[in-house]
Amino acid sequence: MNSINPIKPELTDCPEAITLSDAERQPCEVWTRVMGYHRPVSSFNHGKQSEFRERTFFVESGNQNAAGDAHR
């Protein structure tokens, strides 16, 4: 039986750590939900991109039990 070795999260501890130059990196495309459907932020006009960057994200405090509690 083959066993799968977990990936070591501490890459700095690995003597053979892989480093990439900026030219070798691939940009990450960010998507967001707008009006009920998903769109890449890169397709937004300048105003919408600015609004996206100014968004404030929060964590709801209080009861963190089952999701059904929010509907009571």
C-alpha positions as CSV (number, residue, x, y, z in Angstrom):
1,M,0.0,0.0,0.0
2,N,1.3,3.5,-0.9
3,S,1.3,6.2,1.7
4,I,1.1,9.8,0.8
5,N,3.5,12.1,2.5
6,P,1.9,15.4,3.6
7,I,3.4,18.6,2.2
8,K,5.6,20.3,4.7
9,P,4.2,23.8,5.4
10,E,7.6,25.3,6.5
11,L,9.2,25.8,3.1
12,T,12.0,27.8,4.7
13,D,13.1,24.6,6.6
14,C,13.5,22.7,3.3
15,P,17.1,23.0,1.9
16,E,15.7,22.5,-1.6
17,A,13.0,25.3,-1.4
18,I,11.9,26.6,-4.7
19,T,12.0,30.3,-5.4
20,L,10.6,32.0,-8.4
21,S,11.5,35.3,-9.9
22,D,8.8,37.9,-10.6
23,A,8.9,37.0,-14.3
24,E,8.2,33.3,-13.5
25,R,5.1,34.1,-11.3
26,Q,1.6,33.9,-12.6
27,P,-0.9,36.6,-11.5
28,C,-3.9,35.4,-9.5
29,E,-7.3,36.3,-11.0
30,V,-9.7,37.5,-8.3
31,W,-13.5,36.9,-8.8
32,T,-16.4,38.4,-6.9
33,R,-20.1,38.0,-6.9
34,V,-22.0,40.9,-8.5
35,M,-25.8,41.0,-8.9
36,G,-26.2,37.2,-8.4
37,Y,-23.4,36.1,-10.7
38,H,-19.6,35.8,-10.6
39,R,-17.2,38.1,-12.5
40,P,-13.5,38.6,-12.5
41,V,-12.5,41.9,-10.9
42,S,-10.2,42.6,-13.8
43,S,-13.2,43.0,-16.1
44,F,-14.6,45.9,-13.9
45,N,-14.3,49.5,-15.0
46,H,-12.0,51.8,-12.9
47,G,-14.8,53.0,-10.6
48,K,-16.0,49.4,-9.8
49,Q,-12.4,48.3,-9.2
50,S,-12.0,51.2,-6.8
51,E,-15.2,50.2,-5.0
52,F,-14.0,46.6,-4.7
53,R,-10.6,47.7,-3.1
54,E,-12.5,49.9,-0.6
55,R,-14.8,47.1,0.6
56,T,-14.7,46.3,4.3
57,F,-14.8,42.7,5.3
58,F,-16.0,41.7,8.7
59,V,-16.6,38.7,11.0
60,E,-20.0,38.5,12.6
61,S,-19.7,38.3,16.3
62,G,-22.0,36.6,18.7
63,N,-23.5,33.1,18.4
64,Q,-21.3,31.0,16.1
65,N,-23.5,27.9,16.3
66,A,-25.2,26.2,13.4
67,A,-26.1,28.3,10.3
68,G,-29.8,27.7,11.0
69,D,-29.7,29.9,14.1
70,A,-29.5,33.0,11.9
71,H,-33.0,32.4,10.6
72,R,-34.8,32.1,14.0
